[in-house]
Amino acid sequence: MSVTVTYSIRGGGLNPVTILASTTPPTATQAAQVQKQTALVAFGADADTQALFTHNWGLDASAPAYYEPEVMANLVALPATFCGLTFDWSNTNVLKINKANAAGSALSVLVTLRKPHSIGQ
């Protein structure tokens, strides 16, 4: 598998957390200071079927029932065969991004998460 998750998180004002183009997810301390996180998720091969976006927000146990955190996804480039993406919220610190194994389905997608009950939501 050659899935790569590259995190970019912009801090500002009183928020000192800034992560730019890092494959290391934010720590729980860093994550607690931001309301939005973005990652470029690259499924480098057709056989790549799952990526883990570790947000480390430590959401409460009810969050998966409400599909939290909020997910926005934008394809960076349309693959030869687009087979769709699905999301799994079952872990309160990690969003699972799933793709089918299909010929020509390698793709890159920009995924943005917004923390529930935040200023931006």
Backbone as ProteinMPNN parsed JSONL, in Angstrom:
{"seq_chain_A": "MSVTVTYSIRGGGLNPVTILASTTPPTATQAAQVQKQTALVAFGADADTQALFTHNWGLDASAPAYYEPEVMANLVALPATFCGLTFDWSNTNVLKINKANAAGSALSVLVTLRKPHSIGQ", "coords_chain_A": {"N_chain_A": [[0.83, -1.184, 0.0], [0.355, 2.251, -0.67], [-0.614, 4.594, 0.558], [-0.781, 7.983, 1.402], [-1.05, 10.408, 3.882], [-1.145, 13.738, 4.253], [-0.842, 16.286, 6.414], [-2.137, 19.571, 6.993], [-2.444, 22.313, 8.938], [-3.654, 25.323, 9.952], [-2.782, 27.755, 12.207], [-3.673, 30.665, 14.11], [-3.971, 34.037, 15.339], [-4.406, 33.762, 18.731], [-3.738, 31.154, 18.611], [-1.149, 29.001, 18.437], [-0.61, 26.768, 16.88], [0.67, 25.408, 13.995], [0.829, 23.427, 11.252], [2.394, 22.307, 8.445], [2.205, 20.559, 5.565], [2.896, 17.919, 6.605], [3.437, 14.511, 7.388], [2.952, 13.615, 9.854], [0.461, 13.323, 12.228], [-1.509, 15.76, 14.129], [-0.803, 16.221, 17.608], [-2.752, 15.374, 20.54], [-2.823, 17.633, 22.182], [-2.137, 19.688, 20.378], [-4.272, 19.402, 18.559], [-6.468, 20.089, 20.126], [-6.439, 22.812, 20.059], [-7.393, 23.735, 17.655], [-10.045, 24.253, 15.234], [-10.423, 23.302, 12.726], [-9.127, 20.972, 10.408], [-7.002, 19.933, 7.773], [-6.172, 17.614, 5.206], [-4.17, 16.238, 2.642], [-4.952, 13.472, 0.94], [-3.54, 10.768, -0.5], [-4.191, 8.145, -2.495], [-2.148, 6.074, -3.694], [-2.062, 3.788, -5.287], [-4.089, 1.471, -7.149], [-4.908, -0.637, -5.517], [-4.905, 0.43, -2.986], [-6.984, 0.915, -0.319], [-7.829, 2.1, 2.049], [-7.483, 4.989, 4.064], [-6.203, 6.641, 6.918], [-7.209, 9.344, 8.708], [-5.969, 10.998, 11.182], [-7.222, 12.906, 13.578], [-7.225, 13.459, 16.277], [-8.996, 14.703, 18.106], [-10.439, 13.604, 20.173], [-13.24, 13.112, 20.476], [-16.562, 12.915, 21.964], [-18.306, 9.884, 22.938], [-20.734, 9.807, 21.574], [-20.353, 11.059, 19.155], [-19.87, 9.574, 16.636], [-22.497, 8.734, 15.998], [-23.666, 11.057, 15.169], [-22.287, 11.636, 12.922], [-19.849, 13.028, 13.21], [-16.497, 14.217, 13.211], [-17.46, 16.943, 10.972], [-17.199, 16.399, 7.493], [-15.542, 17.449, 4.594], [-14.843, 16.897, 1.25], [-12.719, 17.076, -1.545], [-11.903, 16.238, -4.791], [-8.626, 16.149, -6.047], [-7.638, 15.542, -8.512], [-9.363, 13.998, -11.146], [-9.638, 10.535, -11.238], [-8.887, 7.807, -13.56], [-10.806, 5.808, -13.274], [-13.432, 6.407, -11.34], [-14.449, 5.366, -8.27], [-15.787, 6.113, -6.056], [-15.902, 7.336, -2.647], [-16.009, 6.422, 0.786], [-16.814, 7.103, 4.219], [-15.815, 6.481, 7.57], [-16.821, 6.967, 10.739], [-16.432, 5.718, 13.168], [-14.354, 5.716, 15.071], [-13.333, 7.902, 17.588], [-11.131, 9.528, 17.355], [-10.012, 9.201, 14.892], [-10.659, 9.443, 11.467], [-11.799, 7.221, 9.079], [-11.094, 6.746, 5.72], [-12.401, 5.366, 2.91], [-11.87, 3.525, -0.124], [-12.749, 1.82, -3.084], [-11.141, -1.112, -4.473], [-10.139, -0.85, -7.572], [-9.33, -1.003, -11.033], [-7.455, 1.686, -12.243], [-8.192, 3.479, -10.258], [-6.607, 4.959, -8.515], [-6.1, 7.893, -6.638], [-6.088, 11.358, -5.55], [-7.262, 13.199, -2.832], [-8.543, 16.067, -1.23], [-9.16, 16.479, 2.072], [-11.148, 17.964, 4.483], [-11.753, 18.538, 7.863], [-14.128, 19.565, 10.26], [-14.428, 20.522, 13.559], [-16.939, 19.485, 15.845], [-19.306, 21.639, 17.469], [-17.845, 23.982, 17.375], [-16.577, 27.304, 16.745], [-16.654, 27.639, 13.985], [-18.698, 25.986, 13.222]], "CA_chain_A": [[0.0, 0.0, 0.0], [1.121, 3.495, -0.726], [-1.465, 5.714, 0.95], [-0.092, 9.042, 2.132], [-1.902, 11.446, 4.451], [-0.284, 14.886, 4.524], [-1.628, 17.226, 7.21], [-1.857, 21.007, 6.987], [-3.33, 22.944, 9.911], [-3.22, 26.716, 10.107], [-3.132, 28.453, 13.435], [-3.746, 32.114, 13.938], [-4.351, 34.763, 16.55], [-3.822, 33.202, 19.947], [-3.49, 29.739, 18.357], [0.198, 28.851, 17.898], [-0.427, 25.514, 16.144], [0.75, 25.446, 12.546], [1.441, 22.234, 10.677], [2.336, 22.474, 6.999], [2.695, 19.453, 4.735], [3.543, 16.926, 7.453], [2.765, 13.212, 7.465], [2.717, 13.353, 11.275], [-0.785, 13.979, 12.644], [-1.372, 16.611, 15.308], [-0.957, 15.594, 18.921], [-4.016, 15.756, 21.176], [-2.665, 19.007, 22.655], [-2.234, 20.556, 19.208], [-5.617, 19.289, 17.997], [-7.409, 20.782, 21.006], [-6.358, 24.251, 19.82], [-7.886, 24.094, 16.318], [-11.401, 23.836, 14.9], [-10.422, 22.764, 11.374], [-7.91, 20.295, 9.987], [-7.038, 19.543, 6.366], [-5.129, 16.673, 4.801], [-4.153, 15.733, 1.28], [-4.917, 12.015, 1.044], [-3.166, 10.21, -1.798], [-4.278, 6.697, -2.699], [-1.168, 5.984, -4.769], [-2.227, 2.584, -6.103], [-5.473, 0.996, -7.236], [-5.181, -1.548, -4.4], [-5.037, 1.184, -1.733], [-8.414, 0.96, -0.045], [-8.187, 2.84, 3.257], [-6.566, 5.972, 4.634], [-6.583, 7.047, 8.266], [-7.006, 10.76, 8.999], [-5.927, 11.087, 12.644], [-7.449, 14.296, 13.987], [-6.903, 13.513, 17.712], [-9.873, 15.587, 18.868], [-10.992, 12.909, 21.335], [-14.662, 13.448, 20.539], [-17.296, 12.069, 22.899], [-18.764, 8.598, 22.391], [-21.909, 9.973, 20.712], [-19.966, 11.727, 17.899], [-20.134, 8.79, 15.421], [-23.937, 8.697, 15.695], [-23.996, 12.335, 14.535], [-21.349, 11.784, 11.796], [-18.898, 14.077, 13.55], [-16.504, 15.591, 12.738], [-17.984, 17.225, 9.641], [-16.213, 16.084, 6.458], [-15.642, 18.02, 3.252], [-13.832, 16.229, 0.422], [-12.6, 17.581, -2.912], [-10.919, 15.526, -5.595], [-7.573, 16.997, -6.583], [-7.66, 15.201, -9.941], [-10.281, 12.904, -11.399], [-8.928, 9.334, -11.674], [-9.428, 7.148, -14.75], [-12.025, 5.127, -12.828], [-13.814, 6.896, -10.024], [-15.29, 4.349, -7.646], [-16.41, 6.676, -4.873], [-15.256, 7.293, -1.34], [-16.894, 6.34, 1.939], [-16.163, 7.561, 5.444], [-16.172, 5.711, 8.764], [-16.644, 7.832, 11.909], [-16.557, 4.888, 14.37], [-13.298, 6.022, 16.025], [-13.5, 9.313, 17.953], [-9.876, 10.234, 17.093], [-9.532, 8.893, 13.546], [-11.649, 9.254, 10.413], [-11.348, 6.259, 8.076], [-11.526, 7.094, 4.368], [-12.352, 4.103, 2.173], [-11.976, 3.548, -1.578], [-12.77, 0.467, -3.635], [-9.996, -1.563, -5.248], [-10.57, -0.942, -8.967], [-8.308, -0.566, -11.985], [-7.516, 3.106, -12.573], [-8.858, 4.238, -9.191], [-5.677, 5.729, -7.672], [-6.535, 9.286, -6.651], [-5.765, 12.238, -4.427], [-8.439, 13.942, -2.382], [-8.306, 16.995, -0.146], [-10.2, 16.239, 3.076], [-11.173, 18.953, 5.556], [-12.622, 18.187, 8.986], [-14.48, 20.636, 11.186], [-14.746, 20.023, 14.889], [-18.297, 19.835, 16.264], [-19.498, 22.62, 18.527], [-16.794, 24.974, 17.308], [-16.983, 28.594, 16.204], [-16.925, 27.515, 12.556], [-19.758, 25.025, 12.905]], "C_chain_A": [[0.869, 1.239, 0.0], [0.228, 4.701, -0.46], [-0.62, 6.708, 1.746], [-1.115, 10.058, 2.607], [-0.971, 12.58, 4.885], [-1.128, 15.985, 5.161], [-1.164, 18.661, 7.016], [-2.901, 21.669, 7.873], [-2.801, 24.344, 10.163], [-3.716, 27.277, 11.426], [-3.211, 29.942, 13.159], [-4.186, 32.767, 15.231], [-3.629, 34.206, 17.758], [-3.46, 31.733, 19.788], [-2.116, 29.558, 17.71], [0.409, 27.618, 17.011], [-0.42, 25.772, 14.645], [1.492, 24.194, 12.098], [1.305, 22.388, 9.172], [3.0, 21.294, 6.312], [3.497, 18.428, 5.542], [2.749, 15.624, 7.429], [2.539, 12.782, 8.915], [1.438, 14.069, 11.701], [-0.568, 14.864, 13.864], [-1.488, 15.786, 16.583], [-2.312, 16.022, 19.487], [-3.964, 17.196, 21.668], [-2.786, 19.992, 21.506], [-3.666, 20.571, 18.672], [-6.644, 20.062, 18.821], [-7.458, 22.283, 20.731], [-6.92, 24.694, 18.469], [-9.299, 23.567, 16.095], [-11.49, 23.19, 13.528], [-9.081, 22.117, 11.086], [-8.088, 19.855, 8.532], [-5.904, 18.567, 6.099], [-5.295, 16.344, 3.325], [-3.958, 14.23, 1.398], [-4.667, 11.454, -0.345], [-3.245, 8.692, -1.747], [-3.406, 6.426, -3.92], [-1.303, 4.792, -5.69], [-3.689, 2.171, -6.103], [-5.853, 0.157, -6.026], [-5.251, -0.842, -3.048], [-6.513, 1.387, -1.452], [-8.797, 1.74, 1.208], [-7.07, 3.786, 3.679], [-7.101, 6.353, 6.003], [-6.206, 8.507, 8.482], [-7.113, 10.885, 10.516], [-6.06, 12.549, 13.048], [-7.151, 14.5, 15.472], [-7.748, 14.507, 18.502], [-10.476, 14.907, 20.087], [-12.46, 13.232, 21.535], [-15.389, 12.493, 21.482], [-17.871, 10.849, 22.169], [-19.966, 8.724, 21.467], [-21.552, 10.557, 19.342], [-20.219, 10.872, 16.646], [-21.609, 8.733, 15.036], [-24.393, 9.963, 14.974], [-23.086, 12.622, 13.332], [-20.417, 12.964, 12.023], [-17.502, 13.491, 13.685], [-17.095, 15.714, 11.327], [-16.865, 17.024, 8.62], [-16.552, 16.828, 5.173], [-14.524, 17.389, 2.435], [-13.889, 16.769, -0.999], [-11.533, 16.789, -3.646], [-9.899, 16.514, -6.137], [-7.482, 16.783, -8.097], [-8.57, 13.994, -10.106], [-9.502, 11.69, -11.898], [-9.574, 8.752, -12.933], [-10.743, 6.449, -14.431], [-12.367, 5.639, -11.447], [-14.815, 5.932, -9.412], [-15.924, 4.848, -6.352], [-15.59, 6.514, -3.616], [-16.332, 7.139, -0.283], [-16.095, 6.717, 3.175], [-16.699, 6.767, 6.622], [-15.806, 6.556, 9.982], [-16.545, 7.034, 13.214], [-15.489, 5.151, 15.437], [-13.363, 7.522, 16.331], [-12.22, 10.142, 17.827], [-9.394, 10.104, 15.66], [-10.723, 8.758, 12.602], [-11.056, 8.279, 9.399], [-11.955, 6.66, 6.73], [-11.32, 5.854, 3.51], [-12.588, 4.318, 0.685], [-11.972, 2.11, -2.059], [-11.475, 0.167, -4.383], [-10.484, -1.774, -6.675], [-9.463, -0.421, -9.869], [-8.517, 0.905, -12.326], [-8.118, 3.984, -11.496], [-7.914, 4.985, -8.262], [-6.067, 7.2, -7.774], [-5.988, 10.038, -5.462], [-6.997, 13.063, -4.112], [-8.033, 14.844, -1.22], [-9.468, 16.856, 0.828], [-10.052, 17.279, 4.188], [-12.173, 18.506, 6.611], [-12.883, 19.43, 9.817], [-14.968, 20.018, 12.478], [-16.171, 20.42, 15.274], [-18.277, 20.852, 17.404], [-18.376, 23.667, 18.553], [-17.355, 26.254, 16.704], [-17.384, 28.477, 14.741], [-18.084, 26.59, 12.224], [-21.032, 25.375, 13.623]], "O_chain_A": [[1.954, 1.274, 0.581], [0.303, 5.707, -1.166], [0.145, 6.333, 2.634], [-1.951, 10.517, 1.829], [-0.124, 12.407, 5.761], [-2.019, 16.546, 4.522], [0.03, 18.937, 6.892], [-4.098, 21.596, 7.596], [-1.643, 24.526, 10.54], [-4.912, 27.273, 11.716], [-2.847, 30.403, 12.077], [-4.719, 32.101, 16.118], [-2.4, 34.178, 17.806], [-2.933, 31.122, 20.718], [-1.935, 29.924, 16.549], [1.491, 27.441, 16.45], [-1.389, 26.292, 14.092], [2.625, 23.939, 12.507], [0.196, 22.584, 8.675], [4.201, 21.063, 6.459], [4.636, 18.111, 5.199], [1.518, 15.645, 7.449], [1.995, 11.707, 9.169], [1.335, 15.287, 11.554], [0.442, 14.734, 14.556], [-2.191, 14.775, 16.621], [-2.943, 16.938, 18.96], [-4.963, 17.911, 21.582], [-3.458, 21.015, 21.633], [-4.206, 21.634, 18.366], [-7.587, 20.626, 18.266], [-8.412, 22.954, 21.124], [-6.927, 25.886, 18.162], [-9.701, 22.567, 16.689], [-12.512, 22.592, 13.191], [-8.031, 22.637, 11.465], [-9.177, 19.458, 8.117], [-4.823, 18.67, 6.679], [-6.41, 16.191, 2.827], [-2.931, 13.765, 1.892], [-5.474, 11.639, -1.255], [-2.47, 8.038, -1.05], [-3.873, 6.535, -5.054], [-0.715, 4.781, -6.772], [-4.434, 2.481, -5.173], [-6.988, 0.225, -5.555], [-5.625, -1.466, -2.055], [-7.222, 1.974, -2.269], [-9.979, 2.018, 1.414], [-5.889, 3.44, 3.657], [-8.312, 6.383, 6.219], [-5.029, 8.865, 8.443], [-8.212, 10.879, 11.07], [-5.127, 13.335, 12.883], [-6.851, 15.621, 15.883], [-7.263, 15.094, 19.47], [-10.987, 15.598, 20.969], [-12.878, 13.585, 22.638], [-14.902, 11.4, 21.767], [-17.911, 10.805, 20.939], [-20.202, 7.834, 20.651], [-22.394, 10.542, 18.444], [-20.742, 11.4, 15.665], [-21.929, 8.689, 13.849], [-25.39, 9.944, 14.252], [-23.111, 13.726, 12.787], [-20.222, 13.795, 11.136], [-17.337, 12.391, 14.214], [-17.213, 14.731, 10.595], [-15.725, 17.426, 8.851], [-17.698, 16.835, 4.724], [-13.378, 17.35, 2.882], [-14.964, 16.903, -1.584], [-10.398, 16.68, -3.182], [-10.257, 17.585, -6.626], [-7.274, 17.727, -8.858], [-8.544, 13.074, -9.289], [-8.774, 11.797, -12.885], [-10.669, 9.157, -13.323], [-11.684, 6.493, -15.224], [-11.665, 5.339, -10.481], [-15.893, 5.706, -9.961], [-16.538, 4.065, -5.628], [-14.701, 5.667, -3.533], [-17.438, 7.66, -0.432], [-14.865, 6.659, 3.181], [-17.88, 6.424, 6.672], [-14.631, 6.827, 10.23], [-16.572, 7.639, 14.285], [-15.71, 4.831, 16.605], [-13.44, 8.33, 15.406], [-12.219, 11.328, 18.155], [-8.474, 10.809, 15.247], [-11.681, 8.044, 12.9], [-9.942, 8.482, 8.915], [-13.16, 6.884, 6.616], [-10.203, 5.35, 3.394], [-13.385, 5.164, 0.278], [-11.265, 1.27, -1.502], [-10.8, 1.076, -4.866], [-11.163, -2.759, -6.962], [-8.741, 0.505, -9.5], [-9.627, 1.319, -12.658], [-8.517, 5.115, -11.773], [-8.375, 5.597, -7.298], [-6.334, 7.7, -8.867], [-5.492, 9.451, -4.501], [-7.683, 13.559, -5.007], [-7.277, 14.436, -0.339], [-10.621, 17.084, 0.463], [-8.974, 17.45, 4.757], [-13.304, 18.14, 6.291], [-11.987, 20.241, 10.051], [-15.806, 19.116, 12.486], [-16.574, 21.563, 15.057], [-17.336, 20.901, 18.196], [-18.006, 24.171, 19.614], [-18.483, 26.273, 16.211], [-18.331, 29.126, 14.298], [-18.419, 26.426, 11.051], [-22.035, 24.676, 13.478]]}, "name": "protein", "num_of_chains": 1, "seq": "MSVTVTYSIRGGGLNPVTILASTTPPTATQAAQVQKQTALVAFGADADTQALFTHNWGLDASAPAYYEPEVMANLVALPATFCGLTFDWSNTNVLKINKANAAGSALSVLVTLRKPHSIGQ"}
